[in-house]
Amino acid sequence: MPEMNGPYKPGTPCWIDLMVPDQQAAIDFYCDLLGWQGEIGPAEQGGYAVCTLKGKPVAGIMKAMNPDGTVPDPLPPTVWTTYLSTDTIDSTLKSVTEAGGTVLMGPMDVMDLGRMAVISDPTGAAVGLWQAGTFDGAGIVNEHGALIWNELVTADLQAAPAFYSSVLPVTTARSEMPGAEEYIEFKVDGRAVGGIMDLSTLPSGVPPHWQPYFSADSVDEVQAAAVRAGGSVIAPAFDMAAGRMAVLADPQGGAFAVITAKAPQ
């Protein structure tokens, strides 16, 4: 079991969470689909649910609400947020604004768990930042039901790599995987930890965004189960350089990918 021990290196995707109108329905959907366990958290934590796999944290699910506990009107879109690890969130945010990004929320302390913020990069994609305290992030990765990859989808394949390399200790390079030479990889200490995909390959109207990938023993079975549970298929299961994958959406519209990876993880 690929458990994570110790903090994530700065620049590495370390956590994901989902904000939804119906929190319990989302917990039920993902627990049934991916084998998670989860329940609505205590009121003093805003009900935030930390979902687990084999006893290890894998993702958060929270109800869409304003800071005062009221329901937003209109409701925000249902999206997964990727969090990138940082050792010093305040200095990272300073670099974000200097590099043309925007601070959307924070920084703020999350009890003794850590410090967080949400930013928008210059291409319009929102992403979180996490400075670990007692909570490092995902405790299990790269196995069925767990996070295996995070991908930035953007229309500017020059500005995006330059931005992230200027605010975090990451480098970017074209993939060396046969058949995926145009794909851009995020690397930390020479190891690929995420990717960048060209937004122009998607239907018009899709905004820049970060998308999580979950590992699946059988993409086709997960796709079928998602549809039976009221989800939808954005891109049906297909074979590509890194393995077999599909892009799905939960019943409330949150998009995510599942993949059976054949490349080194």
Helices and strands as residue ranges (DSSP letters): E 13-20, H 23-34, G 43-45, E 49-53, E 56-63, E 79-85, H 89-98, E 102-110, E 114-120, E 126-132, E 147-154, H 159-167, E 171-174, E 184-188, E 191-198, G 199-201, E 209-215, H 219-228, E 232-240, E 243-249, E 255-261
